[in-house]
Amino acid sequence: MNQLRRELESYVQHVAIERGLAKNTVDAYRRDLERYVAFLENRGVERAEDVTRAEVTTFAQDIRDGADGGAPLSARSAARTVVAVRGLHKFWVLEGTTTDNPASEVQPPSVGQRLPKALTIDEVRRILEATENETPAGLRDRALLEFLYSTGARISEAVSLDVDDVFVDQQGPGPGMVRVRGKGSKERIVPMGSFALEALNNYLVRTRPLLVAKGKGTPALFLNLRGGRLSRQSAWTIIQHAAERAQIGKEVSPHTMRHSFATHLLQGGADVRVVQELLGHASVTTTQVYTHVTVDTLREIYASAHPRARL
């Protein structure tokens, strides 16, 4: 292992341990930076101190069209990669590996704000009702879909849940609660509505015992048909198949359910700070992107309802 790759490993360990980033984020950092190191090696650069601003700039340009030998990246993915490269060089300076930061003035490509695409309430209902409720897989799928829409959880958060993370207030009626572990291993408590609770209860009583008996025993909440923890890929497939059966004429992903959760809360009058807490956003600025969706809706309603809106 040459010096560049050793220093890369040091930085990946830094973001994973000292900064406490989530595994998925760390994996993304590693992929982006391994591409960068491969680019440097192909240009004959073997040491961190030999990297120049020209190399960083060329790399930032080449990844857009795949001229570095990798797959072409969108502006958003390229921006993420350049940010990772800037972080790597800054780390090298702080650690004394290098005295100069050739990436300090290299800016990531401009990325336009991409508004979330939310489903309508009726579209969500159709997706939820598209599962086969009389089969073990169908009961699990309905529980997963109801859970995602009820809590706004990320798909990675949902599949990492254990049974003990879900609890109900025994003192009286009210929503159930779930302990969600988000980015950076930060925990938050999120309420669940009665529909999600009913679907989860049906799954836990009628399906999960059958599935767990097929495996080696696991505390995981959502299981695959072999009795192991459900994977992100399998959960993604469940959502897509439900959307296809519901004949939704648009792309539906796990994030679509999360976007719809946030948008429908704001449309219903929820405070943006509350939605921020429910989504697990570190900054309210991240949550405020959803307010643009509701503003567009308000504008459409105003234009169609006010007698002088078009004058």
C-alpha positions in Angstrom: 0.0 0.0 0.0 1.5 3.3 -1.1 1.5 6.5 0.9 -1.6 8.0 -0.8 -3.7 4.9 0.1 -2.4 4.8 3.7 -3.3 8.5 4.1 -6.7 7.8 2.6 -7.4 5.0 5.1 -6.4 7.4 7.9 -8.9 9.9 6.7 -11.7 7.4 6.3 -11.1 6.2 9.9 -11.2 9.8 11.0 -14.6 10.5 9.5 -16.0 7.2 10.8 -14.7 7.4 14.4 -13.9 10.9 15.3 -16.7 12.6 13.3 -19.1 9.7 13.9 -20.6 9.7 10.4 -23.0 7.0 9.4 -21.7 3.9 7.7 -23.5 4.8 4.4 -21.8 8.2 4.4 -18.4 6.7 5.2 -18.8 4.2 2.4 -19.6 7.1 0.0 -16.5 9.0 1.2 -14.4 5.9 0.5 -15.7 5.4 -3.0 -15.3 9.0 -4.0 -11.7 9.2 -2.6 -10.6 5.9 -4.0 -11.6 7.3 -7.4 -9.5 10.4 -6.6 -6.5 8.4 -5.5 -6.7 6.2 -8.6 -6.7 9.3 -10.7 -3.6 10.6 -9.0 -1.8 7.3 -9.4 -2.6 7.2 -13.1 -0.9 10.6 -13.4 2.2 9.4 -11.6 1.5 11.1 -8.3 2.6 8.8 -5.4 2.8 11.2 -2.4 0.3 13.5 -0.8 2.7 16.4 -0.8 3.2 16.1 -4.6 -0.5 16.8 -5.4 -0.9 20.2 -7.1 -4.0 22.4 -7.7 -3.8 21.5 -11.3 -4.4 17.8 -10.4 -7.4 18.6 -8.2 -8.9 21.0 -10.8 -8.5 18.4 -13.6 -10.1 15.7 -11.5 -13.0 17.9 -10.7 -13.6 18.5 -14.4 -12.9 15.0 -15.6 -15.4 13.3 -13.3 -18.3 15.1 -15.0 -17.8 13.3 -18.3 -15.8 10.3 -17.1 -12.5 11.4 -18.6 -10.8 10.1 -15.5 -11.8 6.6 -16.5 -14.8 6.3 -14.2 -18.5 6.6 -14.8 -19.7 10.2 -15.6 -21.2 12.0 -12.6 -24.1 14.3 -12.3 -23.5 17.8 -11.0 -24.8 16.8 -7.6 -22.5 13.6 -7.4 -19.5 15.6 -8.7 -20.1 18.3 -6.1 -20.2 15.6 -3.3 -16.9 14.1 -4.6 -15.1 17.5 -4.7 -16.3 18.2 -1.2 -14.8 14.9 -0.1 -11.5 15.7 -1.8 -11.4 19.1 -0.1 -12.0 17.4 3.2 -9.1 15.0 2.6 -6.6 17.7 1.8 -7.7 19.8 4.8 -7.2 16.7 7.0 -3.7 16.2 5.6 -2.7 19.7 6.4 -4.1 19.5 10.0 -2.3 16.2 10.5 1.0 17.6 9.2 1.1 15.2 6.3 1.4 18.2 3.9 2.0 21.9 4.4 -0.1 23.1 1.5 -3.7 22.6 0.6 -4.1 22.5 -3.3 -7.8 21.9 -3.0 -8.7 25.0 -0.9 -9.7 27.1 -3.8 -11.2 24.4 -6.0 -15.0 24.8 -5.9 -17.5 22.0 -6.4 -19.9 22.5 -9.4 -23.0 24.5 -8.8 -26.0 22.4 -8.0 -29.5 23.7 -8.5 -31.9 23.1 -5.7 -33.9 20.0 -6.3 -37.3 20.0 -4.8 -38.6 16.8 -3.3 -41.3 15.0 -5.3 -44.1 14.2 -3.0 -47.0 11.8 -3.6 -50.6 12.9 -3.1 -52.5 11.5 -0.1 -54.6 9.4 -2.4 -51.4 8.0 -4.1 -50.0 7.0 -0.8 -53.3 5.3 0.2 -53.2 3.3 -3.1 -49.6 2.2 -2.5 -50.4 1.1 1.1 -53.5 -0.8 0.0 -51.6 -2.5 -2.9 -50.1 -5.2 -0.6 -51.4 -8.7 -0.2 -52.6 -8.6 3.4 -53.3 -12.4 3.7 -49.8 -13.6 3.0 -46.8 -13.4 5.4 -44.9 -11.3 2.9 -47.9 -9.1 2.3 -48.4 -8.4 6.0 -44.7 -7.5 6.4 -44.8 -5.3 3.4 -47.9 -3.4 4.6 -46.2 -2.9 8.0 -43.1 -1.6 6.4 -44.9 0.8 4.1 -47.2 2.1 6.9 -44.2 2.6 9.1 -42.3 4.6 6.5 -45.2 6.9 5.8 -46.2 7.3 9.5 -42.7 8.1 10.7 -40.8 9.6 7.8 -37.9 7.3 8.6 -35.1 6.8 6.2 -35.0 3.3 4.7 -31.7 2.6 6.4 -33.2 3.6 9.7 -36.2 1.3 9.2 -34.3 -1.9 8.3 -31.9 -1.3 11.2 -34.7 -1.3 13.8 -35.0 -4.0 16.4 -38.3 -5.1 17.9 -37.5 -3.4 21.2 -37.2 -0.1 19.5 -41.0 0.0 19.1 -43.1 0.7 22.2 -46.7 1.8 23.1 -47.8 4.0 25.9 -49.6 1.6 28.2 -51.2 4.4 30.3 -53.8 5.2 27.7 -54.7 5.8 24.1 -52.3 7.7 21.9 -49.7 7.1 19.2 -47.0 4.4 19.5 -43.4 5.5 19.6 -40.3 4.2 17.9 -36.6 4.8 18.7 -34.8 5.7 15.5 -31.1 5.8 15.0 -30.2 8.3 12.4 -27.1 9.7 10.8 -24.1 9.9 13.1 -25.8 7.3 15.3 -28.0 10.1 16.8 -31.2 8.8 18.3 -34.6 10.4 18.1 -38.1 9.3 19.3 -40.8 9.5 16.7 -44.5 8.9 17.1 -46.5 6.4 15.0 -50.2 6.7 14.0 -52.9 4.1 14.6 -52.7 2.7 11.0 -49.0 2.0 11.4 -49.5 0.4 14.8 -52.2 -1.8 13.6 -50.2 -3.0 10.6 -47.1 -3.6 12.8 -49.2 -5.5 15.3 -50.6 -7.8 12.6 -47.1 -8.4 11.2 -45.6 -9.1 14.7 -48.4 -11.5 15.7 -49.1 -13.3 12.4 -45.9 -13.1 10.4 -42.7 -12.4 12.3 -42.9 -15.6 14.4 -43.0 -17.7 11.2 -40.1 -15.8 9.6 -37.9 -15.7 12.7 -38.3 -19.5 13.0 -36.6 -19.9 9.6 -33.5 -18.1 10.7 -31.0 -18.2 13.5 -32.9 -15.8 15.7 -32.5 -12.0 15.4 -33.9 -9.0 17.2 -34.5 -7.3 13.9 -38.0 -5.8 13.4 -38.4 -6.4 9.7 -37.3 -9.8 8.4 -36.8 -11.3 5.0 -38.4 -14.6 4.1 -35.3 -16.5 5.3 -35.6 -15.1 8.8 -32.7 -12.6 8.5 -32.8 -8.8 8.7 -34.4 -7.2 5.7 -31.9 -5.4 3.5 -32.2 -1.9 2.1 -32.3 -3.3 -1.4 -35.2 -5.7 -0.6 -37.1 -2.8 1.1 -36.6 -0.7 -1.9 -38.0 -3.5 -4.1 -41.1 -3.8 -1.8 -41.9 -0.1 -2.3 -41.4 -0.2 -6.1 -43.6 -3.3 -6.5 -46.3 -1.7 -4.4 -46.2 1.4 -6.5 -46.4 -0.7 -9.7 -49.4 -2.6 -8.4 -51.0 0.7 -7.4 -50.3 2.0 -11.0 -48.6 5.2 -9.8 -47.4 6.9 -12.9 -44.2 8.4 -11.4 -41.0 7.2 -9.8 -41.5 6.0 -6.2 -38.5 5.4 -3.9 -38.1 5.1 -0.1 -37.2 8.8 -0.1 -40.5 9.5 -1.9 -42.3 8.2 1.2 -40.2 10.4 3.4 -40.8 13.4 1.2 -44.5 12.8 1.3 -44.5 12.4 5.1 -42.9 15.8 5.5 -44.9 17.6 2.8 -48.3 16.3 4.1 -47.4 17.3 7.7 -46.6 20.9 6.5 -49.7 21.0 4.4 -51.7 20.0 7.5 -50.2 22.9 9.5 -47.3 21.3 11.3 -44.5 23.7 12.4 -41.3 23.3 10.3 -39.3 22.9 13.6 -41.4 19.9 14.6 -41.0 18.4 11.2 -37.2 19.0 11.5 -37.2 16.9 14.7 -39.3 14.1 13.2 -37.0 13.9 10.2 -33.8 14.0 12.2 -32.4 17.0 10.3 -29.5 18.7 12.1 -30.4 22.0 10.6 -33.9 23.5 9.9 -32.5 24.7 6.6 -32.6 21.2 5.3 -36.2 20.8 6.3 -37.2 24.2 4.7 -36.9 22.7 1.2 -40.2 21.1 1.8 -41.9 24.4 2.5 -41.4 25.3 -1.2 -43.6 22.4 -2.1 -46.4 23.7 0.1 -46.0 27.2 -1.1 -46.4 26.0 -4.6 -49.6 24.3 -3.6 -50.9 27.4 -1.8 -50.1 29.4 -5.0 -52.1 27.0 -7.2 -55.1 27.1 -4.8 -55.0 30.9 -4.6 -54.8 31.2 -8.4 -57.8 29.0 -8.9 -59.9 30.2 -6.1 -59.4 34.0 -5.8 -61.7 36.0 -8.1 -59.0 38.5 -9.0 -55.9 36.3 -8.8 -55.4 36.3 -12.5 -55.8 40.1 -13.1 
